[in-house]
Amino acid sequence: MTVTMKKVARRAGVSVSTVSRVLSGHPHVREELSRKVRRTMEELGYTPNLIAKSLVSRSARCLCILLPGPAAQMFSNLYFLELIRGIAAGAGRLGFDVVLSSGATEQEELEAVSGLLKGGRVDGAVLLSSRTDDAVIAYLKSSGHPFVLIGRSEQYDGILTVETNQSAAACDATRHLISMGHERIGFIGSPPDSTAARDRLEGYRRALREYGLECHPDWMIGDGAWKDGGAMSSFMKLPDRPTALVAADDMVSFGVIRSLGQLNYGVPGDLALVSCSNAPLPVLSVPSISSIDTGIGQLGETASRVLIRSIQQPHQGKPVSGRFIVGHRLIVRESSRLGLSV
């Protein structure tokens, strides 16, 4: 026997319109009531006809997730996998699907996103990062299509963003190493056109200034150096080299540990290490990696929620803006717990 919306409403003790609002992710339904209705749907095995619903509402009930680069490259990065998981989970709870879009160049990314939006296949876009002179953000802002940026934009004000304070996160990572007795602390970064990478570098420098410590140019290693055994070897042979290192993200940290191992150096015995992101696997590294947990999954879930809210509550052609901050916290593990005697 087919389970109807009316039967769900009767079992849950609510009106049919309330069930409809829960299905559409209406923001004015109390969270407790929404959970009750969804639990009743599961008990009865109710499956909403989303195709018919989308035809009535003229909504695709689908979000585009734009990967910042080729898909193969992004799927090897645990940070982006956890971010996508959070976005999909948040969207699913509100009855939305997600599709992934990518491009080998910025122009290809722009063409992919604009094609999905113009064709009505998606209702809005989630951008996982921003760059200097970002053509995709410029297009979305000028066209009026709903979108949310995970991260901070240096160029565009008045847009919807969900972010961690990357500068504060890197500052806390550096302060932790200082608290362990380290005074010579280096930084190993990620792509120079990344806003988040620049924010982390600024936070690292700020912590050193606070404690009156040196920030030597030779102690800052650029993007990709962790893949180069020669670069890491030169770094470790610097006179008065750093005894500790702040890494821009966990992928960089994994590479640093591997490169140092190949050079017969150990972490934390020869170089203490703290990372900034805490993707799912730092605890499985040998040694386990101390990291700033930036709430990756929560970033994704929050981005879905605020974007869907902006889609369902049109603002008479005005761009939707707002800044949502997800907190961070330090998780101390083996890579920074011991360190050198300094």
C-alpha positions as CSV (number, residue, x, y, z in Angstrom):
1,M,0.0,0.0,0.0
2,T,1.3,3.4,-1.0
3,V,2.3,5.7,1.9
4,T,1.0,9.2,1.4
5,M,2.0,12.5,2.9
6,K,-1.4,12.6,4.6
7,K,-0.6,9.3,6.4
8,V,2.7,10.7,7.5
9,A,1.0,13.8,8.9
10,R,-1.6,11.7,10.7
11,R,1.0,9.5,12.3
12,A,3.3,12.4,13.3
13,G,0.4,14.4,14.6
14,V,1.0,17.4,12.4
15,S,-0.7,19.0,9.3
16,V,0.0,18.0,5.8
17,S,1.4,21.5,5.1
18,T,4.0,20.9,8.0
19,V,5.2,17.7,6.3
20,S,5.5,19.6,3.0
21,R,7.5,22.3,4.7
22,V,9.8,19.7,6.3
23,L,10.4,18.1,2.8
24,S,11.2,21.5,1.3
25,G,13.6,22.4,4.1
26,H,11.6,25.4,5.2
27,P,13.6,27.4,7.7
28,H,10.7,28.2,10.0
29,V,10.0,24.6,11.0
30,R,11.4,23.9,14.5
31,E,14.3,21.4,14.4
32,E,12.7,19.1,16.9
33,L,9.5,18.9,14.9
34,S,11.4,18.4,11.7
35,R,13.3,15.4,13.2
36,K,10.0,14.0,14.4
37,V,8.4,14.2,10.9
38,R,11.5,12.7,9.2
39,R,11.6,9.9,11.8
40,T,8.0,9.1,11.0
41,M,8.8,9.1,7.3
42,E,11.5,6.5,7.9
43,E,9.2,4.3,10.0
44,L,6.5,4.3,7.4
45,G,8.9,4.0,4.5
46,Y,7.6,7.2,2.9
47,T,9.5,8.3,-0.3
48,P,8.6,11.8,-1.6
49,N,8.1,12.3,-5.3
50,L,10.9,14.8,-5.7
51,I,10.5,14.9,-9.5
52,A,6.9,16.0,-9.4
53,K,7.8,18.4,-6.6
54,S,10.5,20.0,-8.6
55,L,8.2,20.4,-11.6
56,V,5.7,22.3,-9.4
57,S,8.3,24.4,-7.7
58,R,10.4,24.9,-10.8
59,S,13.4,23.9,-8.7
60,A,16.0,21.3,-9.6
61,R,16.5,20.6,-5.9
62,C,20.2,20.1,-6.7
63,L,23.4,22.0,-5.9
64,C,26.6,22.1,-7.9
65,I,29.9,21.6,-6.1
66,L,32.7,23.2,-8.0
67,L,36.0,21.4,-7.5
68,P,39.0,23.8,-7.6
69,G,41.0,21.9,-10.2
70,P,40.9,18.6,-12.0
71,A,38.7,16.0,-10.3
72,A,41.4,13.4,-10.1
73,Q,43.6,15.8,-8.2
74,M,40.9,16.8,-5.8
75,F,39.9,13.3,-5.0
76,S,43.4,12.5,-3.7
77,N,43.1,15.3,-1.2
78,L,41.4,14.2,2.1
79,Y,40.4,17.8,2.9
80,F,38.2,18.1,-0.2
81,L,36.7,14.6,0.3
82,E,35.6,15.5,3.8
83,L,34.3,18.9,2.6
84,I,32.2,17.2,-0.1
85,R,30.9,14.7,2.4
86,G,29.7,17.5,4.6
87,I,28.0,19.4,1.7
88,A,26.2,16.2,0.5
89,A,25.0,15.3,4.0
90,G,23.7,18.8,4.7
91,A,22.0,19.0,1.3
92,G,20.5,15.5,1.7
93,R,18.9,16.4,5.0
94,L,17.0,19.2,3.2
95,G,15.9,17.1,0.2
96,F,18.6,18.4,-2.2
97,D,21.0,16.3,-4.3
98,V,24.5,17.4,-5.4
99,V,26.5,17.2,-8.6
100,L,30.2,17.6,-8.9
101,S,31.7,19.9,-11.5
102,S,35.4,20.6,-12.4
103,G,37.7,21.9,-15.1
104,A,41.4,21.7,-15.9
105,T,41.4,25.5,-16.2
106,E,39.6,28.4,-14.7
107,Q,37.8,29.0,-18.0
108,E,36.6,25.4,-18.1
109,E,35.3,25.7,-14.5
110,L,33.4,28.8,-15.5
111,E,31.8,27.1,-18.5
112,A,30.8,24.1,-16.5
113,V,29.1,26.1,-13.7
114,S,27.4,28.5,-16.0
115,G,26.1,25.7,-18.2
116,L,24.5,23.9,-15.2
117,L,22.9,27.1,-13.9
118,K,21.7,28.4,-17.2
119,G,20.2,25.0,-18.1
120,G,18.3,24.8,-14.8
121,R,20.0,21.6,-13.8
122,V,21.1,23.1,-10.5
123,D,19.7,25.8,-8.2
124,G,23.0,27.2,-6.9
125,A,26.7,26.5,-6.6
126,V,29.1,25.7,-3.7
127,L,32.7,27.0,-4.4
128,L,35.3,25.1,-2.3
129,S,38.0,27.8,-2.6
130,S,38.8,31.2,-4.1
131,R,41.6,32.7,-6.0
132,T,42.9,36.2,-6.9
133,D,40.9,37.6,-9.8
134,D,38.4,34.7,-9.6
135,A,36.4,34.6,-12.8
136,V,33.8,32.2,-11.4
137,I,33.0,34.4,-8.5
138,A,32.8,37.5,-10.7
139,Y,30.3,35.7,-13.0
140,L,28.1,34.4,-10.2
141,K,28.0,37.7,-8.5
142,S,27.1,39.6,-11.7
143,S,24.6,37.0,-12.9
144,G,22.7,36.8,-9.6
145,H,22.8,33.0,-9.4
146,P,22.8,31.8,-5.7
147,F,26.2,30.6,-4.5
148,V,28.2,30.2,-1.4
149,L,32.0,30.3,-1.0
150,I,33.7,28.1,1.5
151,G,36.6,30.3,2.5
152,R,37.3,34.0,2.3
153,S,37.4,36.2,-0.8
154,E,39.9,39.0,-0.9
155,Q,38.2,40.7,-3.8
156,Y,34.5,40.4,-3.4
157,D,32.4,41.8,-0.5
158,G,28.7,41.3,-0.2
159,I,28.8,37.5,-1.0
160,L,27.7,34.5,1.1
161,T,30.7,32.8,2.7
162,V,31.3,30.0,5.2
163,E,34.8,29.9,6.6
164,T,37.3,29.0,9.3
165,N,39.5,31.9,10.5
166,Q,42.6,30.4,8.8
167,S,44.9,33.1,10.1
168,A,43.8,32.5,13.7
169,A,44.2,28.7,13.2
170,A,47.8,29.0,12.0
171,C,48.5,31.5,14.7
172,D,47.3,29.0,17.3
173,A,49.4,26.2,15.7
174,T,52.5,28.4,15.9
175,R,51.7,29.4,19.5
176,H,51.5,25.7,20.4
177,L,55.0,25.1,19.1
178,I,56.3,28.1,21.0
179,S,54.7,26.8,24.2
180,M,56.7,23.6,23.6
181,G,59.9,25.6,23.8
182,H,60.6,26.1,20.1
183,E,62.0,29.5,19.0
184,R,63.1,28.7,15.4
185,I,59.9,27.8,13.6
186,G,59.4,27.4,9.9
187,F,56.3,27.3,7.6
188,I,55.6,25.1,4.6
189,G,52.8,26.4,2.4
190,S,50.3,25.5,-0.3
191,P,49.5,27.3,-3.6
192,P,50.4,31.0,-3.6
193,D,47.2,32.0,-5.3
194,S,45.1,30.4,-2.5
195,T,43.5,32.9,-0.1
196,A,43.5,30.3,2.7
197,A,47.3,29.7,2.3
198,R,48.1,33.4,2.5
199,D,45.9,33.7,5.6
200,R,47.7,30.9,7.3
201,L,51.1,32.4,6.5
202,E,49.9,35.7,8.0
203,G,48.8,33.9,11.2
204,Y,52.2,32.2,11.5
205,R,54.0,35.5,11.1
206,R,51.7,37.2,13.7
207,A,52.4,34.6,16.3
208,L,56.2,35.0,15.8
209,R,55.8,38.8,16.2
210,E,53.8,38.4,19.4
211,Y,56.7,36.6,21.0
212,G,59.5,38.6,19.4
213,L,60.8,35.6,17.4
214,E,62.6,35.7,14.1
215,C,60.8,35.1,10.8
216,H,63.6,34.1,8.5
217,P,62.8,33.9,4.7
218,D,64.8,30.7,4.4
219,W,62.5,29.1,6.9
220,M,59.4,29.4,4.7
221,I,59.1,26.6,2.1
222,G,57.0,27.1,-0.9
223,D,54.2,24.9,-2.4
224,G,55.4,21.5,-3.6
225,A,58.8,21.5,-1.8
226,W,57.6,18.7,0.4
227,K,57.6,16.5,-2.7
228,D,61.2,17.3,-3.4
229,G,63.7,15.3,-1.3
230,G,66.4,17.7,-2.4
231,A,64.5,20.8,-1.1
232,M,63.8,19.1,2.3
233,S,67.5,18.0,2.5
234,S,68.7,21.6,1.9
235,F,66.2,22.9,4.5
236,M,67.4,20.5,7.1
237,K,71.0,21.5,6.5
238,L,70.4,25.2,7.0
239,P,72.6,26.8,9.7
240,D,70.5,27.3,12.8
241,R,67.7,25.6,11.0
242,P,64.1,25.5,12.5
243,T,63.4,22.9,15.1
244,A,59.7,23.0,14.3
245,L,57.4,23.5,11.3
246,V,53.9,24.7,10.7
247,A,52.3,23.0,7.7
248,A,49.5,24.5,5.6
249,D,47.5,21.3,5.5
250,D,47.6,17.6,6.2
251,M,48.6,16.5,2.7
252,V,51.7,18.7,3.1
253,S,52.3,17.2,6.5
254,F,52.2,13.6,5.2
255,G,54.7,14.6,2.5
256,V,57.0,16.2,5.0
257,I,57.1,13.1,7.2
258,R,57.8,10.9,4.2
259,S,60.5,13.1,2.9
260,L,62.2,13.4,6.3
261,G,62.0,9.6,6.7
262,Q,63.8,9.1,3.4
263,L,66.5,11.4,4.6
264,N,66.8,9.5,7.9
265,Y,65.3,12.4,10.0
266,G,62.5,11.8,12.4
267,V,59.4,13.6,13.6
268,P,59.3,15.0,16.2
269,G,62.8,14.1,17.2
270,D,64.5,16.1,14.5
271,L,61.6,18.4,13.6
272,A,58.3,19.0,15.4
273,L,55.3,19.4,13.2
274,V,51.8,20.9,13.4
275,S,49.3,20.9,10.6
276,C,46.3,23.1,9.7
277,S,43.0,21.2,8.8
278,N,42.7,17.9,10.5
279,A,41.3,15.8,7.7
280,P,40.2,12.3,8.7
281,L,43.6,10.5,8.6
282,P,46.2,12.5,10.7
283,V,45.6,10.2,13.6
284,L,46.7,7.2,11.4
285,S,50.0,8.7,10.4
286,V,53.2,7.5,12.0
287,P,53.8,9.6,14.0
288,S,50.2,10.8,14.4
289,I,50.0,14.5,13.4
290,S,49.1,17.4,15.7
291,S,46.6,19.5,13.8
292,I,44.3,22.4,14.0
293,D,40.8,20.9,13.5
294,T,39.0,23.4,11.2
295,G,35.6,21.6,11.3
296,I,35.8,20.5,7.7
297,G,32.5,18.5,7.7
298,Q,30.7,21.3,9.5
299,L,32.0,23.8,7.0
300,G,30.3,21.7,4.2
301,E,27.1,21.2,6.1
302,T,26.8,24.9,7.0
303,A,27.4,25.9,3.4
304,S,24.6,23.6,2.1
305,R,22.2,25.0,4.7
306,V,22.8,28.7,4.1
307,L,22.8,28.2,0.3
308,I,19.5,26.3,0.3
309,R,18.0,29.0,2.6
310,S,19.0,31.7,0.1
311,I,17.5,29.6,-2.8
312,Q,14.2,29.1,-1.0
313,Q,13.9,32.7,0.3
314,P,14.4,34.9,-2.8
315,H,15.7,38.4,-2.1
316,Q,14.0,40.3,-4.9
317,G,17.0,40.1,-7.2
318,K,19.4,41.3,-4.5
319,P,22.6,39.3,-4.0
320,V,22.5,37.3,-0.7
321,S,25.4,38.0,1.6
322,G,26.6,36.9,5.0
323,R,29.6,35.6,6.7
324,F,29.4,32.4,8.8
325,I,32.4,31.4,10.9
326,V,33.1,27.8,12.0
327,G,35.4,27.5,15.0
328,H,38.7,25.6,15.2
329,R,40.6,23.8,17.9
330,L,44.1,22.4,18.5
331,I,44.5,18.6,18.7
332,V,47.9,17.6,20.1
333,R,49.3,14.3,18.9
334,E,52.7,12.8,18.6
335,S,54.3,15.0,15.9
336,S,54.6,18.0,18.3
337,R,54.5,16.4,21.7
338,L,58.2,15.8,22.3
339,G,60.3,17.9,19.9
340,L,63.9,18.8,20.4
341,S,65.6,20.0,23.5
342,V,65.8,23.7,22.5
